[in-house]
Amino acid sequence: MTPAEEFLQAAESLYCRAAGFVRSVAVTLTTACNLRCSYCYQSRERSRTVSWDVVRAALDLVISSPHPGRRASFTGGEPLLAFPLLRRAVNYVCNHSAASSRPTLIVGTNGILLDRHVASFLASHHIRTQLSMDGVAAAQDDRGAGSFDQLDTLLRDLGREFPAYFRDCLSVHSTLTSRNVGYLAASIRYFLHRGVTRLVVTPLITHDGGWRTEMSRILDQQFDEIRKLSLSHWRRTRETPLTLFRRVQRPQTARPRLTVMCGLSEGDGVFVDVDGDVFACPAFGGDPAAPAGELLREAREATCVGNIREAGLVQRLSVSRAAMREVSMLNQREAKYSSYGRCAECEERASCQVCPASIGHIPGSTDPHRVPDLQCAFNLAAGKHSRRLLEEVERAPVAPLNRSRPLQRAPGWHESRLPKRRFPSRTVT
């Protein structure tokens, strides 16, 4: 994209935001899930499926929007438990929008139900697939005990049978916790070995009672190894799969006194739960796994836009954005702090991406500025090693690409231990 095209797209995006148009819509297809992740922020007490009229109204919202880069995401629970509804939604988008201007379609899944037939459908419609997987077996067990072998087979078979889909549409999303921090580098090495081209790692947003401030040393060591892996991978392929290391570092500039924590209150995306209630962010919508504290309740009220079936959604979205700017937990970045220091004095504040919802998940906390230590430690380590990698890449000699060289395997990784089964032969109608 040329600079002129980038300018025009930015101007169009600014106009659409000012006019109240949405860029992205995420719809919860079902609250049911076939895993019981210990750190999930959604309740699993009630399993419900969204009605078609809610899905259609949400899709109409994004189909009719002139916003550039439109996206429609399907979440859960586990959305593949409602695969017929997902297929109907995809067909609806395809039938009601031109191929040249069709919104990008995204589905998030834990991969347990992603067999050959589902993969064929996703690949044929170029649906971006966000696979939730935390890495090697020891890390993955906290998400789903015994699920590693099945997901490893899935990655291997997707790469073999749907190479273009695997390369261009699949991303792996991992959650960092105090329980799997020691396996982070081994997990990144494993994903690189499997050929994953996009890796997203984020710290846990719910409360992590096991995190200790001294664990930041372990995290720094893990990122040091990951940086070396990434540099070696870049030298061979000119690719940087870990999205944390794709950030472009810019010189620090003066910030206004009041700054938002993320793009939430300035954003143009909405989340629709199974009841049709609309929120500015999925972290505040749906059924929470535990009773919400005062901070989360305040944020939930500010981010709630109403119901998708009600008229005047665009106008209510503008009102909601104004209300979110009054919520201290979502704003005033310079006032935030953790055990590692104050955000206003942090050299990583330009690239820091602390999720404000994590503040509200600290048990009993009424301080809207107290950031969880895990979130802070993660951003400190990620920013430090991202800058170092950028410096190392700039100094690295330019050499011809060598894509034929096999990737290094993780220590202790034995191909003979892998299950030999292929995709299960489950028929999807």
QUIWO-V621603 format. One record per residue. RES is the residue in one small letter. SS is DSSP state (alpha for helix, beta for strand, coil for the rest). PHI is phi as a letter, one per 40 degrees, with the letter a starting at -180 (NA if undefined). Layout:
[[RES	SS	PHI] [RES	SS	PHI]]
This chain:
[[m	coil	NA] [t	coil	c] [p	alpha	d] [a	alpha	c] [e	alpha	c] [e	alpha	c] [f	alpha	c] [l	alpha	c] [q	alpha	c] [a	alpha	c] [a	alpha	c] [e	alpha	c] [s	alpha	c] [l	alpha	c] [y	alpha	c] [c	alpha	c] [r	alpha	c] [a	alpha	c] [a	alpha	c] [g	coil	g] [f	coil	c] [v	coil	c] [r	coil	b] [s	beta	b] [v	beta	b] [a	beta	b] [v	beta	b] [t	beta	c] [l	coil	c] [t	beta	a] [t	coil	c] [a	coil	c] [c	coil	a] [n	coil	c] [l	coil	b] [r	coil	b] [c	coil	d] [s	coil	c] [y	coil	b] [c	coil	c] [y	coil	c] [q	beta	b] [s	coil	c] [r	coil	b] [e	coil	c] [r	coil	b] [s	coil	b] [r	coil	b] [t	beta	b] [v	coil	c] [s	coil	c] [w	alpha	c] [d	alpha	c] [v	alpha	c] [v	alpha	c] [r	alpha	c] [a	alpha	c] [a	alpha	c] [l	alpha	c] [d	alpha	c] [l	alpha	c] [v	alpha	c] [i	alpha	c] [s	coil	c] [s	coil	c] [p	coil	c] [h	coil	c] [p	coil	c] [g	coil	g] [r	coil	c] [r	beta	b] [a	beta	b] [s	beta	b] [f	beta	b] [t	beta	b] [g	coil	a] [g	coil	f] [e	coil	b] [p	alpha	c] [l	alpha	c] [l	alpha	c] [a	alpha	b] [f	alpha	d] [p	alpha	d] [l	alpha	c] [l	alpha	c] [r	alpha	c] [r	alpha	c] [a	alpha	c] [v	alpha	c] [n	alpha	c] [y	alpha	c] [v	alpha	c] [c	alpha	c] [n	alpha	c] [h	coil	b] [s	coil	a] [a	coil	c] [a	alpha	d] [s	alpha	c] [s	alpha	b] [r	coil	c] [p	coil	c] [t	beta	c] [l	beta	b] [i	beta	b] [v	beta	b] [g	beta	b] [t	beta	a] [n	coil	c] [g	coil	g] [i	coil	c] [l	coil	b] [l	coil	c] [d	coil	c] [r	alpha	c] [h	alpha	c] [v	alpha	c] [a	alpha	c] [s	alpha	c] [f	alpha	c] [l	alpha	c] [a	alpha	c] [s	alpha	c] [h	coil	b] [h	coil	f] [i	coil	c] [r	beta	c] [t	beta	b] [q	beta	b] [l	beta	c] [s	beta	c] [m	coil	a] [d	coil	c] [g	coil	h] [v	coil	c] [a	alpha	d] [a	alpha	c] [a	alpha	c] [q	alpha	c] [d	coil	c] [d	coil	c] [r	coil	c] [g	coil	a] [a	coil	d] [g	coil	g] [s	coil	c] [f	alpha	c] [d	alpha	d] [q	alpha	c] [l	alpha	c] [d	alpha	c] [t	alpha	c] [l	alpha	d] [l	alpha	c] [r	alpha	c] [d	alpha	c] [l	alpha	c] [g	alpha	c] [r	alpha	c] [e	alpha	c] [f	coil	b] [p	alpha	c] [a	alpha	c] [y	alpha	c] [f	alpha	c] [r	alpha	c] [d	alpha	c] [c	coil	b] [l	beta	c] [s	beta	b] [v	beta	b] [h	beta	b] [s	beta	b] [t	beta	b] [l	beta	c] [t	coil	b] [s	coil	c] [r	coil	c] [n	coil	b] [v	alpha	d] [g	alpha	c] [y	alpha	b] [l	alpha	c] [a	alpha	c] [a	alpha	c] [s	alpha	c] [i	alpha	c] [r	alpha	c] [y	alpha	c] [f	alpha	c] [l	alpha	c] [h	alpha	c] [r	coil	c] [g	coil	g] [v	coil	c] [t	coil	c] [r	coil	a] [l	beta	b] [v	beta	b] [v	beta	b] [t	beta	b] [p	beta	c] [l	coil	d] [i	coil	c] [t	coil	c] [h	coil	c] [d	coil	b] [g	coil	c] [g	coil	c] [w	coil	c] [r	coil	b] [t	alpha	d] [e	alpha	c] [m	alpha	c] [s	alpha	c] [r	alpha	c] [i	alpha	c] [l	alpha	c] [d	alpha	c] [q	alpha	c] [q	alpha	c] [f	alpha	c] [d	alpha	c] [e	alpha	c] [i	alpha	c] [r	alpha	c] [k	alpha	c] [l	alpha	c] [s	alpha	c] [l	alpha	c] [s	alpha	c] [h	alpha	c] [w	alpha	c] [r	alpha	c] [r	alpha	c] [t	alpha	b] [r	coil	g] [e	coil	b] [t	coil	b] [p	coil	c] [l	beta	c] [t	alpha	c] [l	alpha	d] [f	alpha	c] [r	alpha	c] [r	coil	c] [v	coil	c] [q	coil	c] [r	coil	b] [p	coil	d] [q	coil	c] [t	coil	b] [a	coil	c] [r	coil	b] [p	coil	c] [r	coil	c] [l	coil	b] [t	coil	b] [v	coil	c] [m	coil	c] [c	coil	a] [g	coil	c] [l	coil	c] [s	coil	c] [e	coil	b] [g	coil	c] [d	coil	b] [g	beta	b] [v	beta	b] [f	beta	b] [v	beta	b] [d	coil	c] [v	coil	c] [d	coil	c] [g	coil	g] [d	beta	c] [v	beta	b] [f	beta	b] [a	coil	c] [c	coil	a] [p	alpha	c] [a	alpha	c] [f	alpha	b] [g	coil	b] [g	coil	g] [d	coil	c] [p	beta	c] [a	coil	c] [a	coil	b] [p	coil	d] [a	coil	c] [g	coil	c] [e	alpha	c] [l	alpha	c] [l	alpha	c] [r	alpha	c] [e	alpha	c] [a	alpha	c] [r	alpha	c] [e	alpha	c] [a	alpha	c] [t	alpha	c] [c	beta	c] [v	beta	c] [g	beta	h] [n	beta	b] [i	coil	c] [r	coil	c] [e	coil	c] [a	coil	c] [g	coil	g] [l	alpha	c] [v	alpha	c] [q	alpha	c] [r	alpha	c] [l	alpha	c] [s	alpha	c] [v	alpha	c] [s	alpha	c] [r	alpha	c] [a	alpha	c] [a	alpha	c] [m	alpha	c] [r	coil	c] [e	coil	c] [v	coil	c] [s	alpha	c] [m	alpha	c] [l	alpha	c] [n	coil	b] [q	coil	f] [r	alpha	d] [e	alpha	c] [a	alpha	c] [k	coil	c] [y	beta	a] [s	beta	a] [s	coil	c] [y	coil	c] [g	beta	h] [r	beta	c] [c	alpha	c] [a	alpha	c] [e	alpha	b] [c	coil	c] [e	coil	c] [e	coil	c] [r	coil	c] [a	coil	c] [s	coil	b] [c	coil	c] [q	coil	b] [v	coil	c] [c	coil	c] [p	coil	c] [a	alpha	c] [s	alpha	c] [i	alpha	c] [g	alpha	c] [h	coil	c] [i	coil	c] [p	coil	d] [g	coil	g] [s	coil	c] [t	coil	b] [d	coil	c] [p	coil	c] [h	coil	b] [r	beta	c] [v	coil	c] [p	coil	d] [d	alpha	c] [l	alpha	c] [q	alpha	c] [c	alpha	c] [a	alpha	c] [f	alpha	c] [n	alpha	c] [l	alpha	c] [a	alpha	c] [a	alpha	c] [g	alpha	c] [k	alpha	d] [h	alpha	c] [s	alpha	c] [r	alpha	c] [r	alpha	c] [l	alpha	c] [l	alpha	c] [e	alpha	c] [e	alpha	c] [v	alpha	c] [e	alpha	c] [r	alpha	c] [a	coil	c] [p	coil	c] [v	coil	c] [a	coil	b] [p	coil	d] [l	coil	c] [n	coil	b] [r	coil	c] [s	coil	c] [r	coil	c] [p	coil	c] [l	coil	c] [q	coil	c] [r	coil	c] [a	coil	c] [p	coil	d] [g	coil	g] [w	coil	c] [h	coil	b] [e	alpha	d] [s	alpha	c] [r	alpha	c] [l	coil	c] [p	coil	c] [k	coil	c] [r	coil	c] [r	coil	b] [f	coil	d] [p	coil	c] [s	coil	c] [r	coil	b] [t	coil	c] [v	coil	b] [t	coil	b]]
